[in-house]
């Protein structure tokens, strides 16, 4: 059984998948930083300085302090129940950027593969005998 597991774990597909997961996780961190640190501040500036991460709807005030709360963190600290639509919006934008980046990367890889792979030559049709 141990030998079977070793054979499975050392197959190229499993190792390739593990590398893909690690690189994908790192790529996700880069995209998250791009969204949080570059894109959303610019979008916030265009919308009058709005910080999307602090957009929320107060569903139930907290017990520690009463509203209004300056930030989402303050509402959370007070124990308030909130609907965090700004965080959700950031996550949706993050997903769209990741999906578009993967689409562009795959499109580029497929185009490169098609340039390298020799295409079958079309020869003149052989007349029927």
Secondary structure, DSSP 8 states (H G I E B T S, - for coil): -HHHHHHHHTSHHHHHHHHHHHHHHHHHHHHHHIIIIIIHHHHHHHTTS--GGG--EEEE--SSS-S--SSHHHHHHTT-EEE-HHHHHHHHHHHHHHHHHHHHHHHHHHHHHHHHS------------
